[in-house]
Amino acid sequence: MVKSEELERNVINPPNLDRLPKLREYRIVAIGTLIAMPCTGTHLKNTGEISEIKVKGIEKLKTRFRLYYDCI
């Protein structure tokens, strides 16, 4: 976890800083050689930690989609 005031020093060129909700701390997700990204999403060790995901809606944005869901 990275404190919000340390975020820009710990993540190089993240494309999503302006879209993040304002939090005190952020999880940094790094996958292989891809750019590490600050994230406020739901992360599981494996899918067995939840029983069902209910998709509540999909919003089409200019160049991507936003998914709304609940974990049941």
C-alpha positions in Angstrom: 0.0 0.0 0.0 1.2 3.5 -0.8 0.0 6.7 0.9 -1.7 9.2 -1.4 1.0 11.8 -0.9 3.7 9.3 -2.0 1.8 8.0 -5.0 3.5 10.0 -7.8 7.0 9.1 -6.3 6.2 5.4 -6.4 4.5 4.9 -9.7 6.2 6.0 -13.0 3.9 7.6 -15.6 0.6 6.1 -14.5 -2.2 7.0 -17.0 -5.0 6.9 -14.5 -4.1 9.2 -11.6 -6.7 11.8 -12.5 -9.5 9.1 -12.5 -8.7 7.6 -9.1 -11.0 8.2 -6.2 -9.4 10.2 -3.4 -8.1 7.7 -0.8 -5.5 7.8 2.0 -3.7 4.7 0.5 -3.6 2.9 -2.8 -2.7 -0.6 -3.8 -0.1 -0.8 -6.6 -0.7 -3.5 -9.1 2.3 -4.7 -11.2 2.0 -7.4 -13.8 5.2 -8.6 -15.5 6.9 -5.8 -17.4 3.7 -3.6 -17.7 3.5 -0.2 -16.0 2.6 -0.5 -12.4 -0.8 1.0 -11.7 -2.4 2.4 -8.6 -5.7 0.6 -8.2 -8.8 0.9 -6.0 -10.5 -2.2 -7.4 -11.4 -5.5 -5.9 -8.5 -8.1 -5.8 -8.8 -11.7 -4.8 -6.2 -14.4 -4.2 -8.5 -16.7 -6.2 -12.1 -16.8 -7.4 -13.0 -19.2 -4.6 -13.1 -16.2 -2.2 -16.4 -15.1 -3.7 -19.4 -17.2 -4.7 -21.0 -15.0 -7.4 -20.4 -11.7 -9.3 -23.5 -9.9 -10.5 -23.0 -7.4 -13.3 -25.2 -4.4 -12.6 -24.4 -2.4 -15.7 -21.9 -1.5 -18.4 -21.2 2.1 -19.4 -19.5 2.8 -22.8 -17.0 5.6 -22.6 -15.0 7.2 -25.5 -12.3 4.5 -25.7 -13.2 2.0 -23.0 -16.0 0.6 -20.8 -16.9 0.9 -17.2 -18.3 -2.1 -15.4 -20.6 -1.9 -12.4 -20.8 -5.1 -10.3 -21.6 -6.6 -6.9 -19.9 -9.6 -5.3 -22.5 -11.8 -3.7 
